[in-house]
């Protein structure tokens, strides 16, 4: 007695509480995955590279932002707060963040 309303497409999000014991639900997109899948093909791409690059970009951005803030603070202490304007400090911080993001993307790529 399965009508058209009970048929579920493979890429359709899953309703809560309907997963079988041989499948798991992706926490991000809520699609069914076989148990033991290292990544979701919908979220991370067919080979997982898109997810790895996204994670690398995020971690690179955070560490680059922290390094840029530290560099700006050290430079500001060296030249004095009167000489260190907002433009130079923000440019240094965000430039380091973008460089960190690019480096993180390149380093985290698979094969």
N, CA, C and O of each residue as an XYZ file, in Angstrom:
444
protein
N       0.797     -1.191      0.000
C       0.000      0.000      0.000
C       0.840      1.256      0.000
O       0.562      2.202      0.737
N       1.841      1.264     -0.806
C       2.640      2.484     -0.852
C       2.165      3.341     -2.018
O       2.264      2.955     -3.183
N       1.660      4.482     -1.679
C       1.175      5.419     -2.682
C       2.273      6.375     -3.069
O       3.385      6.273     -2.551
N       1.998      7.292     -3.955
C       3.018      8.238     -4.380
C       3.494      9.150     -3.257
O       4.598      9.689     -3.326
N       2.669      9.331     -2.218
C       3.092     10.200     -1.138
C       4.127      9.552     -0.220
O       4.763     10.251      0.569
N       4.312      8.222     -0.305
C       5.314      7.561      0.525
C       6.616      7.319     -0.224
O       7.594      6.888      0.388
N       6.662      7.578     -1.510
C       7.890      7.399     -2.283
C       8.813      8.572     -2.002
O       8.392      9.728     -2.041
N      10.058      8.272     -1.723
C      11.040      9.295     -1.399
C      12.181      9.242     -2.406
O      12.749      8.179     -2.657
N      12.507     10.375     -2.972
C      13.627     10.458     -3.896
C      14.934     10.391     -3.109
O      14.953     10.682     -1.913
N      16.019     10.012     -3.770
C      17.310      9.836     -3.098
C      17.864     11.155     -2.570
O      18.507     11.160     -1.521
N      17.637     12.274     -3.261
C      18.199     13.558     -2.830
C      17.246     14.363     -1.959
O      17.563     15.494     -1.591
N      16.105     13.814     -1.625
C      15.102     14.513     -0.836
C      15.464     14.440      0.644
O      15.902     13.383      1.098
N      15.302     15.510      1.414
C      15.592     15.439      2.842
C      14.713     14.410      3.540
O      13.586     14.145      3.121
N      15.247     13.840      4.602
C      14.592     12.765      5.329
C      13.765     13.316      6.478
O      14.192     14.236      7.175
N      12.583     12.750      6.673
C      11.775     13.121      7.831
C      12.401     12.507      9.080
O      13.027     11.449      9.005
N      12.241     13.148     10.194
C      12.862     12.667     11.427
C      12.280     11.335     11.880
O      11.075     11.099     11.790
N      13.169     10.468     12.371
C      12.745      9.203     12.937
C      12.417      8.120     11.926
O      11.746      7.152     12.284
N      12.860      8.237     10.676
C      12.511      7.226      9.680
C      13.720      6.491      9.120
O      13.576      5.762      8.139
N      14.906      6.650      9.699
C      16.106      5.988      9.177
C      16.123      4.518      9.589
O      15.705      4.173     10.694
N      16.610      3.649      8.690
C      16.732      2.236      9.030
C      18.060      1.995      9.739
O      18.851      2.923      9.907
N      18.311      0.747     10.157
C      19.526      0.456     10.913
C      20.761      0.397     10.017
O      21.877      0.454     10.534
N      20.613      0.286      8.710
C      21.755      0.214      7.799
C      22.090      1.559      7.175
O      22.993      1.659      6.344
N      21.373      2.571      7.571
C      21.635      3.910      7.045
C      21.778      4.885      8.195
O      21.314      4.642      9.310
N      22.431      5.994      7.895
C      22.526      7.084      8.856
C      22.112      8.356      8.141
O      22.026      8.389      6.914
N      21.861      9.380      8.894
C      21.387     10.642      8.339
C      22.517     11.661      8.416
O      23.148     11.827      9.459
N      22.764     12.341      7.302
C      23.769     13.408      7.287
C      23.288     14.529      8.217
O      22.156     14.991      8.074
N      24.116     14.974      9.160
C      23.669     16.021     10.075
C      23.480     17.377      9.402
O      22.807     18.249      9.953
N      24.056     17.565      8.236
C      23.963     18.842      7.563
C      22.745     18.929      6.635
O      21.942     19.857      6.733
N      22.621     17.947      5.733
C      21.549     18.027      4.734
C      20.406     17.046      4.991
O      19.403     17.080      4.277
N      20.530     16.181      5.984
C      19.509     15.223      6.398
C      19.152     14.216      5.307
O      18.002     13.785      5.215
N      20.116     13.844      4.490
C      19.888     12.801      3.488
C      20.407     11.473      4.029
O      21.304     11.449      4.871
N      19.839     10.369      3.543
C      20.258      9.045      3.977
C      21.612      8.681      3.390
O      21.869      8.924      2.211
N      22.478      8.101      4.212
C      23.793      7.638      3.793
C      23.988      6.229      4.319
O      23.424      5.885      5.357
N      24.772      5.401      3.634
C      25.097      4.093      4.196
C      25.952      4.265      5.461
O      26.758      5.190      5.557
N      25.761      3.367      6.416
C      26.541      3.433      7.652
C      28.014      3.243      7.315
O      28.364      2.348      6.546
N      28.863      4.063      7.875
C      30.297      3.976      7.635
C      30.792      4.888      6.528
O      31.982      4.867      6.214
N      29.929      5.684      5.928
C      30.377      6.624      4.905
C      31.262      7.681      5.541
O      30.881      8.272      6.552
N      32.437      7.935      4.972
C      33.318      8.936      5.584
C      32.824     10.366      5.376
O      33.216     11.261      6.124
N      31.968     10.601      4.371
C      31.459     11.934      4.096
C      30.170     11.808      3.299
O      29.874     10.752      2.739
N      29.415     12.883      3.254
C      28.168     12.924      2.485
C      28.493     13.387      1.066
O      29.065     14.464      0.896
N      28.142     12.598      0.036
C      28.442     13.023     -1.329
C      27.714     14.305     -1.737
O      28.199     15.036     -2.601
N      26.572     14.586     -1.138
C      25.836     15.802     -1.491
C      26.507     17.040     -0.898
O      26.597     18.074     -1.560
N      26.974     16.939      0.335
C      27.600     18.091      1.006
C      29.067     18.270      0.630
O      29.532     19.399      0.475
N      29.800     17.169      0.481
C      31.254     17.228      0.316
C      31.725     16.885     -1.092
O      32.932     16.847     -1.330
N      30.835     16.639     -2.014
C      31.223     16.252     -3.365
C      31.424     14.755     -3.457
O      31.436     14.059     -2.441
N      31.580     14.260     -4.665
C      31.690     12.818     -4.878
C      32.930     12.215     -4.236
O      32.894     11.069     -3.789
N      34.026     12.964     -4.182
C      35.250     12.426     -3.603
C      35.614     13.053     -2.261
O      36.674     12.742     -1.719
N      34.781     13.916     -1.711
C      35.037     14.543     -0.419
C      35.913     15.768     -0.482
O      36.188     16.378      0.551
N      36.357     16.142     -1.653
C      37.297     17.256     -1.793
C      36.657     18.598     -1.448
O      37.300     19.450     -0.834
N      35.390     18.794     -1.839
C      34.735     20.076     -1.575
C      34.610     20.335     -0.077
O      34.795     21.466      0.373
N      34.297     19.299      0.696
C      34.211     19.461      2.146
C      35.562     19.745      2.770
O      35.667     20.558      3.689
N      36.607     19.072      2.272
C      37.953     19.286      2.808
C      38.434     20.699      2.508
O      39.062     21.336      3.353
N      38.146     21.184      1.324
C      38.572     22.541      0.963
C      37.821     23.571      1.801
O      38.402     24.574      2.216
N      36.533     23.333      2.053
C      35.756     24.249      2.891
C      36.265     24.304      4.320
O      36.362     25.379      4.911
N      36.591     23.137      4.877
C      37.149     23.106      6.232
C      38.512     23.794      6.274
O      38.809     24.528      7.217
N      39.339     23.558      5.258
C      40.648     24.208      5.205
C      40.527     25.712      5.103
O      41.302     26.444      5.719
N      39.555     26.182      4.327
C      39.343     27.628      4.197
C      38.916     28.228      5.525
O      39.377     29.308      5.896
N      38.041     27.539      6.244
C      37.579     28.061      7.524
C      38.716     28.127      8.539
O      38.913     29.157      9.183
N      39.470     27.025      8.685
C      40.572     27.020      9.643
C      41.664     27.999      9.238
O      42.244     28.663     10.098
N      41.955     28.101      7.949
C      42.949     29.063      7.488
C      42.535     30.491      7.764
O      43.360     31.320      8.145
N      41.238     30.785      7.569
C      40.731     32.128      7.839
C      40.908     32.465      9.316
O      41.373     33.554      9.654
N      40.541     31.537     10.194
C      40.634     31.798     11.634
C      42.086     32.010     12.051
O      42.399     32.983     12.736
N      42.970     31.105     11.642
C      44.369     31.248     12.041
C      45.022     32.459     11.377
O      45.847     33.126     12.000
N      44.673     32.752     10.140
C      45.198     33.947      9.485
C      44.716     35.218     10.153
O      45.472     36.180     10.290
N      43.445     35.225     10.572
C      42.899     36.387     11.267
C      43.616     36.596     12.600
O      43.944     37.725     12.965
N      43.856     35.498     13.325
C      44.579     35.616     14.593
C      46.023     36.066     14.376
O      46.530     36.907     15.118
N      46.679     35.512     13.368
C      48.060     35.918     13.075
C      48.113     37.371     12.619
O      49.028     38.105     12.992
N      47.141     37.791     11.816
C      47.103     39.190     11.381
C      46.858     40.145     12.534
O      47.441     41.228     12.584
N      46.002     39.749     13.457
C      45.765     40.577     14.637
C      47.006     40.693     15.501
O      47.314     41.759     16.034
N      47.717     39.571     15.631
C      48.956     39.583     16.409
C      50.020     40.449     15.724
O      50.725     41.212     16.384
N      50.129     40.325     14.410
C      51.095     41.140     13.663
C      50.734     42.622     13.762
O      51.616     43.467     13.919
N      49.455     42.936     13.673
C      49.029     44.333     13.786
C      49.303     44.883     15.179
O      49.711     46.035     15.327
N      49.080     44.061     16.195
C      49.338     44.509     17.564
C      50.834     44.741     17.784
O      51.227     45.719     18.419
N      51.658     43.844     17.260
C      53.104     44.006     17.418
C      53.596     45.236     16.666
O      54.413     45.997     17.183
N      53.098     45.432     15.441
C      53.499     46.596     14.655
C      53.032     47.880     15.323
O      53.769     48.866     15.360
N      51.806     47.875     15.853
C      51.272     49.052     16.525
C      52.081     49.393     17.775
O      52.292     50.565     18.084
N      52.531     48.358     18.492
C      53.362     48.593     19.678
C      54.734     49.141     19.286
O      55.312     49.962     19.999
N      55.246     48.681     18.148
C      56.570     49.103     17.702
C      56.572     50.557     17.243
O      57.454     51.321     17.636
N      55.599     50.958     16.416
C      55.593     52.319     15.874
C      54.836     53.299     16.756
O      54.954     54.511     16.577
N      54.068     52.794     17.698
C      53.298     53.660     18.590
C      51.858     53.769     18.120
O      51.586     53.734     16.920
N      50.945     53.901     19.055
C      49.526     53.944     18.703
C      49.132     55.172     17.878
O      48.138     55.135     17.153
N      49.902     56.258     17.981
C      49.575     57.447     17.200
C      49.879     57.244     15.714
O      49.204     57.812     14.856
N      50.895     56.432     15.416
C      51.309     56.203     14.032
C      50.532     55.069     13.358
O      50.473     54.999     12.130
N      49.950     54.202     14.144
C      49.233     53.052     13.587
C      47.767     53.417     13.407
O      46.993     53.418     14.364
N      47.399     53.723     12.182
C      46.011     54.087     11.899
C      45.145     52.853     11.694
O      45.651     51.744     11.521
N      43.842     53.059     11.715
C      42.903     51.954     11.539
C      43.037     51.296     10.175
O      42.885     50.081     10.049
N      43.317     52.082      9.172
C      43.409     51.525      7.824
C      44.538     50.508      7.723
O      44.344     49.416      7.189
N      45.693     50.854      8.222
C      46.833     49.936      8.153
C      46.602     48.691      9.013
O      46.943     47.581      8.606
N      46.033     48.876     10.176
C      45.798     47.744     11.076
C      44.775     46.787     10.477
O      44.997     45.577     10.466
N      43.676     47.305      9.985
C      42.638     46.445      9.406
C      43.104     45.799      8.107
O      42.779     44.641      7.843
N      43.853     46.523      7.302
C      44.379     45.951      6.064
C      45.323     44.790      6.366
O      45.254     43.745      5.719
N      46.190     44.970      7.334
C      47.113     43.892      7.713
C      46.349     42.683      8.234
O      46.637     41.552      7.842
N      45.391     42.909      9.102
C      44.633     41.806      9.700
C      43.862     41.022      8.644
O      43.945     39.794      8.603
N      43.120     41.709      7.801
C      42.295     41.007      6.819
C      43.125     40.428      5.669
O      42.733     39.423      5.076
N      44.249     41.040      5.350
C      45.135     40.447      4.345
C      45.703     39.129      4.850
O      45.768     38.151      4.104
N      46.112     39.099      6.104
C      46.598     37.838      6.684
C      45.489     36.797      6.734
O      45.751     35.613      6.525
N      44.260     37.211      7.005
C      43.139     36.274      7.044
C      42.878     35.670      5.667
O      42.641     34.467      5.558
N      42.919     36.479      4.628
C      42.682     35.968      3.273
C      43.828     35.060      2.831
O      43.595     34.025      2.207
N      45.046     35.439      3.148
C      46.192     34.585      2.813
C      46.094     33.264      3.566
O      46.366     32.208      2.996
N      45.711     33.309      4.833
C      45.519     32.090      5.603
C      44.427     31.209      5.025
O      44.555     29.984      5.026
N      43.354     31.813      4.531
C      42.267     31.053      3.917
C      42.753     30.339      2.659
O      42.440     29.166      2.457
N      43.504     31.021      1.821
C      44.018     30.412      0.593
C      45.005     29.298      0.922
O      44.958     28.230      0.312
N      45.894     29.535      1.875
C      46.851     28.507      2.268
C      46.120     27.298      2.854
O      46.481     26.158      2.559
N      45.110     27.531      3.669
C      44.336     26.439      4.236
C      43.619     25.620      3.172
O      43.530     24.398      3.289
N      43.110     26.276      2.139
C      42.449     25.563      1.049
C      43.435     24.707      0.279
O      43.127     23.566     -0.065
N      44.605     25.236      0.006
C      45.605     24.504     -0.759
C      46.149     23.331      0.037
O      46.328     22.244     -0.513
N      46.411     23.529      1.312
C      46.999     22.470      2.134
C      45.993     21.334      2.363
O      46.389     20.168      2.397
N      44.723     21.644      2.518
C      43.749     20.616      2.867
C      43.200     19.844      1.667
O      42.420     18.910      1.849
N      43.590     20.211      0.453
C      43.128     19.458     -0.715
C      43.643     18.037     -0.668
O      44.760     17.786     -0.214
N      42.838     17.119     -1.131
C      43.276     15.713     -1.188
C      43.925     15.454     -2.531
O      43.501     15.983     -3.559
N      44.953     14.640     -2.506
C      45.640     14.095     -3.648
C      45.697     14.810     -4.863
O      46.287     14.334     -5.833
